[in-house]
Amino acid sequence: MVRSAPRTVLTAGLAALVVCTALVTVSALVFPQGYSPARLTWPGAPTLLGWAHFDAGWYASIATEGYRYTPGQQSPVAFFPLYPLVLRGLGLLHVDTFLAGMLVTMVCGLGALYVFTLWARTRADEESSRHAGLLLAFYPFAFFLYGAMYSDALFLLLVIAAFLLLERGQLGWAVLLAAVATAARPVAPALVVGLLARRLEWKHERGLKWSAVDLLPVLAAAGFVLYMLYQWQAFGEPFAFVKVQSAPGWDQQPGWRTWVKLRWFQGFSRDMPLSDGLRLVGHAAFTLGALALVWPCAKRLGWGYGVYVLAIVGLPALSSKDFMGMGRYLLAAFPLFLTLALLLRERPRWRLGVLATSAVLMLALTVAYGAAEYVS
């Protein structure tokens, strides 16, 4: 008996979680010199140390100490509040902050894979949905769904669930989940525009007339707006999360230099390490690949999803000085995985090759991340 697509993908995700956790732990023990904020405060750090690197320190700080804002300096206001709020809630149950961060990511990551496959079945057949789920489960940056202390897994789960509810005609619940999601990542415009476009398309597909109720997706920006109001009340600066991006070390100044990726071109030099070159080229390549799939996505899944993907990819790509992080951000462009599965439906060898290559890259990046190499 063939397993259903959601069960198959969930099983594959669970296997990937176990393997990635083992690899990241061994890597962290082999390369103990890699910085991890968990080492300073968590007695059990050597066990799962590899999942707590880089932004994990910011999230832990927000969860335990709250926000602060120092103009011109890196400050925790750059990170949206939903994920650290969940960690803070688990802290009230005496769960260590770093352990809580990893557990939330693991649970939400597996949940996102399951819900994604349910959503895919609303737009495609069972087999294509299964293949799409596997492409997501073994995407090179999918290890951010399996334990890395980042907000991506939580955000992805909420966003996919919102679109699944939208496909089922449950607009109110879809908007509510989306409003929660916009408190996790600064991409509210993409989510609002995507939900609105898909809702209008959904009504058109069924021969229904549009009404004022169909504008409800605008309320999905509530989480984003509430965070701005908090910053205004606490620091007198509603756009503090934008302004700190220009701080030394982040150097994400808005303007033409960022838009034309001048820093990306300046990053190449004769004596640059190979790893730096691979990062620069790799994230740019993933971004261009995602943009190239926007039109096929619109043709196969509908213009509503085409609009969403263009926005969710375009916003961070435009605001990034050198495309760094884009490989991880593309997880939110979940319709692309189903688009790719549909494009490869009649090419099983190509599909297997893409899946195998993707899985190998994911494992390699997991090892690098565990060793505290900055991969995304």
ZASE-776835 format. One record per residue: residue in three letters; x, y, z negated of N, C-alpha, C in turn. Coordinates in steps of 0.2 Angstrom, whole numbers, padded with zeros to 4 digits, always signed. Layout:
<atoms>
AlaXYZXYZXYZ;...
</atoms>
This chain:
<atoms>
Met+0004-0006+0000+0000+0000+0000+0004+0006+0000;Val+0003+0011+0005+0007+0017+0005+0005+0022+0000;Arg+0009+0025-0004+0008+0029-0009+0005+0036-0006;Ser+0001+0040-0010-0001+0046-0007+0005+0051-0007;Ala+0004+0056-0003+0009+0061-0002+0011+0064-0009;Pro+0007+0066-0013+0008+0070-0019+0012+0065-0024;Arg+0010+0059-0024+0014+0054-0028+0021+0053-0026;Thr+0022+0052-0019+0028+0050-0016+0033+0056-0018;Val+0030+0062-0016+0035+0068-0017+0036+0069-0025;Leu+0032+0068-0029+0033+0069-0036+0038+0064-0038;Thr+0038+0058-0036+0043+0052-0038+0050+0054-0035;Ala+0050+0057-0029+0056+0059-0026+0059+0065-0030;Gly+0055+0070-0032+0057+0075-0036+0060+0073-0043;Leu+0056+0068-0046+0059+0066-0053+0066+0063-0052;Ala+0067+0059-0047+0073+0056-0045+0078+0061-0044;Ala+0077+0066-0040+0081+0072-0039+0083+0075-0046;Leu+0078+0076-0050+0079+0079-0056+0084+0075-0061;Val+0083+0069-0061+0088+0065-0065+0095+0065-0062;Val+0096+0064-0056+0102+0064-0053+0106+0071-0053;Cys+0102+0076-0052+0105+0083-0053+0107+0085-0060;Thr+0103+0083-0065+0105+0084-0072+0111+0080-0073;Ala+0111+0074-0071+0118+0070-0073+0124+0073-0069;Leu+0123+0076-0063+0129+0079-0060+0131+0085-0063;Val+0126+0089-0065+0127+0096-0067+0130+0095-0074;Thr+0128+0090-0078+0131+0089-0085+0138+0087-0084;Val+0140+0082-0080+0146+0080-0079+0151+0085-0076;Ser+0148+0089-0072+0152+0094-0069+0154+0100-0074;Ala+0149+0101-0078+0151+0106-0084+0156+0103-0089;Leu+0156+0097-0090+0161+0094-0094+0168+0093-0091;Val+0168+0092-0085+0174+0092-0081+0178+0099-0081;Phe+0173+0104-0080+0176+0111-0079+0173+0115-0085;Pro+0176+0114-0091+0173+0117-0097+0175+0124-0097;Gln+0180+0127-0093+0182+0134-0093+0176+0138-0090;Gly+0171+0135-0086+0166+0139-0083+0162+0143-0089;Tyr+0160+0149-0088+0156+0153-0093+0149+0150-0093;Ser+0147+0150-0099+0140+0148-0100+0138+0152-0107;Pro+0132+0156-0107+0130+0159-0113+0128+0154-0118;Ala+0126+0148-0116+0123+0143-0121+0129+0141-0125;Arg+0135+0141-0123+0141+0139-0127+0141+0143-0134;Leu+0139+0149-0133+0140+0153-0139+0135+0152-0145;Thr+0129+0150-0143+0124+0150-0148+0120+0143-0149;Trp+0121+0138-0144+0118+0132-0144+0122+0126-0146;Pro+0121+0123-0152+0125+0118-0154+0125+0112-0150;Gly+0120+0111-0146+0119+0105-0141+0122+0107-0134;Ala+0125+0112-0134+0127+0115-0127+0131+0110-0123;Pro+0136+0106-0125+0139+0101-0121+0135+0096-0117;Thr+0129+0095-0120+0125+0090-0116+0122+0092-0110;Leu+0119+0098-0110+0116+0101-0104+0118+0108-0102;Leu+0125+0109-0104+0128+0115-0103+0127+0118-0096;Gly+0128+0113-0091+0128+0115-0084+0122+0119-0081;Trp+0116+0118-0085+0110+0121-0082+0110+0128-0085;Ala+0114+0130-0089+0113+0137-0092+0119+0141-0090;His+0119+0144-0084+0124+0149-0082+0121+0155-0079;Phe+0125+0160-0079+0124+0167-0075+0117+0170-0079;Asp+0112+0170-0075+0106+0174-0077+0103+0171-0083;Ala+0105+0165-0085+0102+0162-0091+0103+0166-0097;Gly+0109+0169-0098+0110+0174-0103+0106+0179-0104;Trp+0104+0182-0098+0099+0188-0098+0092+0186-0101;Tyr+0090+0180-0098+0083+0178-0100+0083+0176-0108;Ala+0089+0173-0110+0089+0171-0117+0089+0177-0121;Ser+0093+0182-0119+0093+0189-0123+0086+0192-0123;Ile+0082+0192-0118+0076+0195-0118+0071+0191-0122;Ala+0071+0185-0122+0067+0180-0126+0068+0181-0133;Thr+0074+0182-0135+0076+0183-0142+0076+0190-0145;Glu+0078+0195-0141+0080+0201-0143+0075+0207-0140;Gly+0072+0205-0135+0068+0210-0131+0072+0214-0126;Tyr+0068+0219-0123+0071+0223-0118+0075+0229-0120;Arg+0080+0231-0116+0083+0237-0117+0085+0240-0111;Tyr+0086+0247-0110+0088+0250-0104+0093+0255-0105;Thr+0099+0255-0102+0104+0260-0102+0105+0262-0095;Pro+0103+0268-0093+0104+0271-0086+0111+0270-0084;Gly+0112+0268-0078+0119+0267-0075+0123+0261-0077;Gln+0119+0257-0081+0123+0251-0084+0118+0245-0082;Gln+0121+0239-0082+0117+0233-0081+0113+0232-0087;Ser+0106+0231-0086+0102+0230-0092+0097+0225-0091;Pro+0094+0222-0096+0089+0216-0095+0083+0218-0092;Val+0081+0225-0091+0075+0227-0088+0075+0224-0080;Ala+0080+0223-0078+0080+0220-0071+0077+0214-0070;Phe+0075+0210-0076+0072+0203-0075+0065+0204-0078;Phe+0061+0201-0074+0053+0202-0075+0052+0198-0081;Pro+0046+0199-0085+0045+0197-0092+0042+0190-0092;Leu+0039+0187-0087+0035+0181-0088+0039+0175-0091;Tyr+0044+0174-0088+0048+0168-0090+0051+0169-0097;Pro+0054+0174-0098+0056+0175-0105+0051+0175-0111;Leu+0045+0177-0109+0039+0177-0113+0037+0170-0115;Val+0038+0165-0110+0036+0158-0111+0042+0155-0115;Leu+0048+0157-0114+0053+0155-0119+0052+0157-0126;Arg+0050+0163-0126+0049+0166-0133+0043+0162-0137;Gly+0038+0161-0133+0033+0157-0136+0035+0150-0138;Leu+0039+0147-0134+0042+0140-0136+0047+0141-0142;Gly+0050+0147-0143+0054+0148-0148+0050+0149-0155;Leu+0044+0151-0154+0040+0151-0160+0038+0144-0163;Leu+0039+0139-0158+0038+0132-0160+0045+0129-0162;His+0050+0133-0163+0057+0131-0165+0060+0127-0160;Val+0059+0129-0154+0063+0125-0148+0068+0130-0146;Asp+0074+0127-0146+0080+0132-0144+0079+0135-0137;Thr+0081+0141-0137+0079+0145-0131+0082+0142-0125;Phe+0088+0140-0125+0091+0137-0119+0088+0131-0117;Leu+0087+0127-0122+0083+0120-0120+0076+0122-0118;Ala+0073+0127-0120+0066+0129-0118+0067+0131-0111;Gly+0072+0135-0109+0072+0137-0102+0073+0131-0097;Met+0077+0126-0099+0078+0121-0095+0072+0116-0094;Leu+0068+0115-0100+0062+0111-0100+0057+0115-0096;Val+0056+0121-0096+0051+0125-0093+0052+0124-0085;Thr+0059+0125-0083+0061+0124-0076+0059+0117-0074;Met+0061+0112-0078+0060+0105-0075+0052+0104-0074;Val+0048+0105-0079+0041+0104-0079+0038+0108-0073;Cys+0040+0114-0073+0037+0118-0067+0039+0116-0061;Gly+0045+0114-0060+0048+0112-0054+0045+0106-0051;Leu+0044+0101-0055+0040+0095-0053+0033+0097-0052;Gly+0030+0101-0056+0023+0103-0055+0022+0107-0048;Ala+0027+0111-0046+0027+0115-0040+0027+0110-0034;Leu+0031+0104-0034+0032+0099-0029+0025+0096-0028;Tyr+0022+0094-0034+0015+0091-0033+0010+0095-0030;Val+0010+0101-0033+0005+0106-0030+0006+0108-0023;Phe+0012+0109-0021+0014+0110-0014+0011+0105-0010;Thr+0012+0099-0012+0009+0093-0007+0002+0093-0007;Leu-0002+0095-0012-0009+0096-0012-0011+0101-0007;Trp-0007+0107-0008-0008+0113-0003-0007+0110+0004;Ala-0002+0107+0005+0000+0105+0012-0005+0101+0015;Arg-0009+0097+0011-0014+0092+0014-0020+0096+0016;Thr-0021+0103+0014-0026+0107+0016-0025+0110+0023;Arg-0018+0110+0025-0016+0113+0032-0014+0107+0037;Ala-0013+0101+0034-0010+0096+0039-0012+0089+0037;Asp-0010+0084+0040-0011+0077+0039-0007+0075+0033;Glu-0009+0069+0031-0005+0066+0025+0002+0065+0026;Glu+0004+0062+0032+0011+0061+0034+0015+0067+0034;Ser+0013+0072+0037+0016+0078+0038+0017+0082+0031;Ser+0012+0081+0027+0012+0084+0020+0017+0080+0016;Arg+0018+0074+0017+0023+0070+0013+0030+0072+0015;His+0031+0073+0022+0038+0075+0024+0039+0082+0022;Ala+0034+0086+0022+0035+0093+0020+0037+0093+0012;Gly+0034+0089+0008+0036+0089+0001+0043+0087+0000;Leu+0045+0082+0004+0052+0079+0004+0057+0084+0006;Leu+0055+0088+0011+0060+0094+0013+0061+0099+0008;Leu+0055+0100+0004+0056+0105-0002+0060+0102-0007;Ala+0058+0095-0009+0061+0092-0015+0069+0092-0014;Phe+0071+0091-0007+0078+0090-0006+0081+0096-0002;Tyr+0078+0102-0003+0081+0108+0000+0087+0110-0004;Pro+0092+0112+0000+0099+0113-0004+0099+0117-0010;Phe+0094+0122-0011+0094+0126-0017+0088+0123-0021;Ala+0085+0117-0020+0080+0115-0024+0082+0113-0031;Phe+0089+0113-0033+0091+0111-0039+0089+0117-0044;Phe+0087+0123-0042+0084+0128-0046+0077+0126-0049;Leu+0074+0120-0046+0068+0118-0048+0069+0112-0054;Tyr+0075+0110-0054+0076+0104-0058+0080+0105-0065;Gly+0081+0111-0067+0084+0113-0074+0087+0119-0074;Ala+0089+0122-0069+0093+0129-0070+0088+0134-0073;Met+0091+0137-0078+0087+0142-0082+0086+0149-0078;Tyr+0082+0148-0073+0080+0154-0069+0072+0153-0069;Ser+0069+0159-0066+0062+0159-0066+0059+0156-0060;Asp+0063+0154-0055+0060+0152-0049+0055+0147-0049;Ala+0056+0141-0053+0051+0136-0053+0044+0138-0056;Leu+0044+0142-0061+0038+0145-0064+0034+0149-0059;Phe+0038+0153-0055+0035+0158-0050+0032+0154-0045;Leu+0036+0149-0042+0034+0145-0037+0028+0141-0038;Leu+0027+0138-0044+0021+0134-0046+0015+0138-0046;Leu+0016+0144-0049+0010+0149-0049+0008+0151-0042;Val+0013+0153-0038+0011+0155-0031+0008+0150-0027;Ile+0011+0144-0027+0008+0139-0023+0001+0137-0026;Ala+0000+0137-0032-0007+0135-0035-0012+0141-0033;Ala-0010+0147-0033-0014+0152-0031-0017+0151-0024;Phe-0012+0149-0019-0014+0148-0012-0018+0142-0011;Leu-0017+0137-0016-0021+0131-0015-0028+0132-0017;Leu-0029+0136-0023-0036+0138-0025-0039+0143-0020;Leu-0035+0147-0016-0038+0151-0011-0041+0147-0005;Glu-0037+0141-0003-0039+0137+0002-0046+0133+0000;Arg-0047+0132-0007-0053+0129-0009-0058+0134-0011;Gly-0057+0140-0009-0063+0145-0009-0063+0148-0016;Gln-0059+0147-0021-0059+0149-0028-0055+0155-0028;Leu-0058+0161-0026-0054+0167-0025-0052+0170-0032;Gly-0057+0170-0036-0055+0173-0043-0050+0170-0047;Trp-0050+0163-0047-0044+0160-0050-0038+0161-0046;Ala-0038+0161-0040-0032+0162-0036-0029+0169-0038;Val-0033+0174-0038-0030+0180-0039-0028+0181-0047;Leu-0031+0177-0051-0029+0177-0058-0022+0174-0059;Leu-0021+0168-0055-0014+0165-0056-0009+0170-0052;Ala-0011+0173-0047-0006+0177-0043-0004+0183-0047;Ala-0009+0186-0051-0007+0191-0055-0002+0190-0061;Val-0003+0183-0063+0002+0181-0068+0009+0180-0065;Ala+0009+0178-0059+0015+0177-0055+0019+0183-0054;Thr+0015+0189-0052+0019+0195-0051+0022+0198-0057;Ala+0021+0195-0063+0025+0197-0069+0031+0193-0069;Ala+0033+0188-0064+0039+0184-0065+0044+0186-0060;Arg+0042+0189-0054+0047+0191-0049+0045+0198-0046;Pro+0049+0202-0044+0048+0209-0041+0046+0209-0034;Val+0041+0204-0032+0039+0203-0025+0031+0204-0025;Ala+0028+0208-0029+0021+0208-0029+0018+0210-0022;Pro+0021+0215-0019+0018+0217-0012+0018+0211-0007;Ala+0023+0207-0007+0022+0201-0003+0017+0196-0005;Leu+0016+0195-0011+0010+0191-0013+0003+0194-0012;Val+0003+0200-0013-0004+0203-0012-0005+0203-0005;Val-0001+0205-0001-0002+0206+0006-0004+0199+0009;Gly+0000+0194+0007-0001+0187+0009-0008+0184+0007;Leu-0010+0185+0001-0016+0183-0001-0022+0186+0002;Leu-0021+0193+0003-0026+0196+0007-0027+0194+0014;Ala-0021+0193+0017-0021+0191+0024-0024+0184+0025;Arg-0022+0180+0021-0025+0173+0021-0032+0173+0019;Arg-0035+0177+0015-0042+0177+0013-0046+0179+0019;Leu-0044+0184+0022-0048+0187+0028-0048+0182+0033;Glu-0042+0179+0034-0042+0173+0040-0046+0168+0038;Trp-0046+0166+0031-0050+0160+0029-0058+0161+0030;Lys-0060+0168+0029-0067+0169+0030-0068+0169+0038;His-0064+0172+0042-0065+0172+0049-0065+0165+0052;Glu-0061+0160+0049-0061+0153+0052-0068+0150+0050;Arg-0071+0152+0045-0078+0149+0044-0084+0153+0046;Gly-0082+0158+0050-0088+0162+0053-0091+0166+0048;Leu-0088+0168+0043-0091+0172+0037-0089+0179+0038;Lys-0093+0184+0036-0092+0191+0036-0088+0193+0030;Trp-0083+0198+0032-0079+0200+0026-0083+0205+0022;Ser-0082+0205+0015-0085+0209+0011-0080+0212+0006;Ala-0083+0217+0001-0078+0220-0003-0075+0215-0008;Val-0078+0209-0009-0075+0204-0014-0069+0202-0011;Asp-0068+0202-0004-0062+0199-0001-0056+0204-0002;Leu-0057+0209-0005-0051+0214-0007-0048+0212-0014;Leu-0051+0207-0017-0049+0206-0024-0041+0204-0024;Pro-0038+0201-0019-0031+0200-0020-0027+0206-0021;Val-0030+0212-0020-0026+0218-0022-0024+0218-0030;Leu-0029+0215-0034-0028+0214-0041-0022+0210-0043;Ala-0020+0206-0038-0014+0201-0040-0008+0205-0042;Ala-0008+0212-0040-0002+0216-0042-0002+0218-0050;Ala-0007+0215-0053-0008+0217-0060-0002+0216-0065;Gly+0001+0210-0064+0007+0208-0068+0013+0213-0066;Phe+0014+0215-0060+0019+0219-0058+0018+0226-0061;Val+0011+0229-0060+0009+0235-0063+0010+0236-0070;Leu+0008+0231-0074+0009+0231-0081+0016+0231-0084;Tyr+0020+0228-0080+0027+0228-0082+0030+0235-0081;Met+0028+0238-0075+0030+0245-0074+0027+0250-0079;Leu+0021+0249-0082+0018+0253-0087+0022+0252-0093;Tyr+0024+0246-0095+0028+0244-0101+0035+0248-0100;Gln+0038+0248-0095+0044+0252-0094+0043+0259-0095;Trp+0038+0262-0092+0036+0269-0093+0035+0271-0100;Gln+0031+0267-0104+0030+0268-0111+0036+0267-0115;Ala+0040+0262-0114+0046+0260-0118+0052+0265-0117;Phe+0053+0266-0110+0059+0269-0108+0058+0276-0104;Gly+0052+0278-0103+0051+0284-0099+0052+0283-0092;Glu+0053+0277-0089+0055+0276-0083+0052+0270-0080;Pro+0046+0271-0076+0043+0265-0074+0046+0261-0069;Phe+0051+0264-0065+0055+0260-0060+0062+0258-0063;Ala+0063+0257-0070+0069+0255-0072+0072+0249-0069;Phe+0068+0244-0068+0070+0238-0065+0073+0239-0058;Val+0071+0244-0055+0074+0246-0048+0081+0250-0049;Lys+0081+0255-0054+0087+0259-0054+0093+0255-0057;Val+0092+0250-0061+0098+0246-0064+0101+0242-0059;Gln+0098+0241-0053+0101+0237-0048+0107+0241-0045;Ser+0107+0247-0046+0113+0251-0043+0119+0251-0048;Ala+0118+0248-0054+0123+0248-0059+0130+0244-0057;Pro+0136+0246-0059+0142+0243-0057+0142+0236-0059;Gly+0144+0232-0054+0143+0224-0054+0138+0221-0050;Trp+0132+0225-0050+0126+0223-0046+0127+0227-0039;Asp+0127+0233-0040+0129+0237-0034+0124+0236-0028;Gln+0117+0236-0030+0112+0235-0025+0108+0242-0024;Gln+0112+0247-0022+0109+0254-0021+0104+0254-0015;Pro+0098+0256-0016+0094+0257-0010+0097+0262-0005;Gly+0096+0261+0001+0098+0265+0006+0101+0262+0012;Trp+0103+0265+0017+0105+0262+0024+0111+0257+0023;Arg+0115+0259+0018+0121+0254+0018+0119+0247+0016;Thr+0114+0247+0011+0111+0240+0010+0107+0237+0015;Trp+0103+0242+0018+0098+0239+0024+0102+0236+0030;Val+0108+0239+0031+0112+0237+0037+0117+0231+0035;Lys+0117+0230+0028+0121+0225+0026+0129+0227+0027;Leu+0131+0233+0025+0138+0235+0026+0142+0231+0021;Arg+0140+0230+0015+0144+0226+0010+0145+0219+0013;Trp+0140+0216+0016+0141+0209+0019+0147+0209+0024;Phe+0147+0214+0028+0153+0214+0033+0159+0216+0030;Gln+0159+0220+0025+0165+0222+0021+0168+0216+0017;Gly+0164+0211+0015+0165+0206+0011+0171+0201+0014;Phe+0171+0201+0021+0176+0197+0024+0183+0200+0025;Ser+0188+0196+0023+0195+0198+0023+0199+0192+0025;Arg+0205+0194+0027+0210+0188+0028+0211+0184+0022;Asp+0212+0187+0016+0214+0183+0010+0208+0181+0006;Met+0202+0181+0009+0196+0179+0005+0196+0172+0004;Pro+0194+0169-0002+0193+0162-0003+0188+0159+0001;Leu+0189+0153+0003+0184+0150+0008+0177+0149+0005;Ser+0177+0148-0002+0170+0148-0005+0166+0154-0004;Asp+0170+0160-0005+0167+0167-0004+0164+0167+0003;Gly+0168+0165+0008+0166+0165+0015+0160+0161+0016;Leu+0160+0155+0013+0154+0150+0014+0148+0153+0011;Arg+0148+0157+0005+0143+0160+0002+0140+0165+0007;Leu+0144+0170+0009+0142+0175+0013+0138+0172+0020;Val+0141+0168+0023+0139+0165+0029+0132+0161+0028;Gly+0133+0157+0023+0127+0152+0021+0121+0156+0020;His+0121+0160+0015+0115+0164+0013+0112+0168+0019;Ala+0116+0171+0023+0114+0175+0029+0111+0170+0034;Ala+0114+0164+0035+0111+0159+0040+0104+0156+0037;Phe+0103+0155+0031+0097+0153+0028+0092+0158+0029;Thr+0094+0165+0028+0089+0170+0029+0087+0171+0037;Leu+0092+0170+0041+0090+0171+0048+0086+0165+0051;Gly+0087+0159+0048+0083+0153+0049+0076+0154+0047;Ala+0075+0156+0041+0068+0157+0039+0065+0162+0043;Leu+0068+0168+0045+0065+0173+0049+0063+0170+0056;Ala+0067+0165+0058+0066+0162+0065+0060+0158+0065;Leu+0058+0155+0059+0052+0151+0058+0046+0155+0056;Val+0046+0161+0056+0040+0165+0054+0035+0164+0060;Trp+0037+0165+0066+0032+0164+0072+0029+0157+0072;Pro+0033+0152+0072+0030+0145+0072+0026+0144+0066;Cys+0027+0147+0060+0023+0146+0054+0016+0149+0056;Ala+0016+0155+0059+0010+0159+0060+0006+0155+0065;Lys+0009+0152+0070+0005+0148+0075+0002+0141+0073;Arg+0006+0138+0068+0004+0132+0066-0001+0132+0059;Leu+0001+0137+0055-0003+0137+0049-0008+0143+0048;Gly-0007+0148+0053-0012+0154+0053-0008+0160+0052;Trp-0011+0165+0054-0007+0172+0054-0006+0174+0047;Gly-0011+0172+0042-0011+0174+0035-0004+0172+0032;Tyr-0002+0165+0033+0004+0163+0031+0010+0166+0034;Gly+0009+0167+0041+0015+0171+0044+0016+0177+0041;Val+0011+0181+0039+0012+0188+0036+0015+0187+0029;Tyr+0013+0182+0025+0015+0180+0019+0023+0179+0019;Val+0025+0174+0023+0032+0172+0024+0036+0178+0026;Leu+0034+0182+0031+0038+0188+0033+0039+0193+0027;Ala+0034+0194+0023+0035+0198+0018+0039+0195+0012;Ile+0038+0189+0010+0042+0186+0005+0049+0185+0007;Val+0051+0184+0013+0057+0184+0015+0060+0191+0017;Gly+0056+0195+0020+0059+0201+0022+0060+0206+0016;Leu+0056+0206+0011+0058+0211+0005+0064+0210+0002;Pro+0066+0204+0000+0072+0203-0004+0078+0203+0001;Ala+0077+0201+0008+0082+0202+0013+0084+0209+0014;Leu+0079+0213+0014+0080+0220+0015+0084+0224+0010;Ser+0082+0222+0003+0085+0225-0002+0091+0222-0005;Ser+0094+0216-0002+0100+0213-0004+0106+0217+0000;Lys+0111+0218-0003+0117+0221+0000+0121+0216+0004;Asp+0120+0209+0003+0125+0204+0006+0121+0198+0007;Phe+0115+0197+0006+0111+0191+0007+0112+0186+0001;Met+0116+0188-0004+0117+0183-0010+0110+0182-0013;Gly+0109+0176-0015+0103+0174-0018+0097+0172-0014;Met+0098+0173-0007+0092+0172-0002+0091+0165-0002;Gly+0096+0160-0002+0094+0153-0002+0089+0151-0008;Arg+0090+0154-0013+0086+0153-0019+0079+0156-0018;Tyr+0079+0162-0016+0073+0166-0015+0068+0163-0010;Leu+0071+0159-0005+0067+0156+0001+0063+0150-0002;Leu+0064+0148-0008+0059+0143-0011+0052+0146-0011;Ala+0052+0152-0012+0045+0155-0012+0042+0156-0006;Ala+0045+0155+0000+0043+0155+0007+0040+0147+0008;Phe+0036+0145+0004+0035+0137+0004+0031+0135+0011;Pro+0027+0140+0014+0024+0137+0020+0029+0135+0026;Leu+0036+0138+0025+0041+0136+0030+0042+0128+0030;Phe+0042+0125+0024+0044+0118+0023+0038+0114+0027;Leu+0032+0116+0027+0027+0112+0031+0028+0114+0038;Thr+0030+0120+0040+0031+0122+0047+0036+0118+0050;Leu+0042+0117+0046+0047+0113+0048+0045+0105+0049;Ala+0041+0103+0044+0039+0096+0045+0035+0095+0051;Leu+0031+0100+0053+0026+0099+0059+0031+0100+0065;Leu+0036+0104+0065+0040+0105+0071+0044+0098+0072;Leu+0045+0094+0067+0049+0088+0067+0045+0082+0067;Arg+0038+0083+0068+0034+0077+0067+0035+0072+0072;Glu+0037+0074+0078+0038+0070+0084+0045+0068+0085;Arg+0049+0070+0080+0057+0069+0081+0059+0066+0074;Pro+0057+0060+0073+0059+0056+0067+0067+0056+0065;Arg+0071+0055+0070+0078+0055+0069+0080+0062+0067;Trp+0078+0067+0070+0080+0074+0068+0078+0075+0061;Arg+0072+0073+0060+0069+0074+0053+0073+0071+0048;Leu+0075+0065+0049+0079+0061+0044+0086+0064+0044;Gly+0089+0067+0049+0095+0070+0049+0095+0077+0045;Val+0090+0080+0046+0089+0087+0042+0088+0085+0035;Leu+0084+0080+0033+0083+0078+0026+0089+0076+0023;Ala+0093+0071+0026+0099+0069+0023+0104+0074+0022;Thr+0105+0079+0027+0110+0084+0027+0108+0089+0021;Ser+0102+0090+0021+0099+0095+0015+0100+0092+0008;Ala+0099+0085+0008+0100+0082+0001+0108+0082-0001;Val+0112+0081+0004+0119+0081+0002+0121+0088+0000;Leu+0119+0093+0004+0121+0100+0002+0118+0101-0005;Met+0112+0099-0007+0109+0100-0013+0113+0097-0019;Leu+0116+0091-0018+0120+0088-0023+0127+0092-0024;Ala+0129+0094-0018+0136+0097-0018+0135+0104-0022;Leu+0130+0108-0020+0128+0114-0024+0127+0113-0031;Thr+0124+0108-0033+0122+0106-0040+0129+0105-0044;Val+0133+0102-0041+0140+0101-0044+0143+0107-0045;Ala+0143+0111-0040+0147+0118-0040+0143+0122-0045;Tyr+0137+0122-0045+0133+0126-0050+0135+0124-0058;Gly+0135+0117-0059+0137+0115-0065+0144+0117-0067;Ala+0149+0118-0062+0155+0120-0064+0156+0128-0064;Ala+0150+0131-0064+0150+0138-0065+0152+0142-0059;Glu+0152+0139-0053+0153+0142-0047+0147+0146-0045;Tyr+0148+0152-0043+0142+0157-0041+0140+0155-0034;Val+0134+0151-0034+0132+0149-0027+0126+0152-0025;Ser+0122+0155-0029+0116+0159-0027+0114+0164-0033;
</atoms>
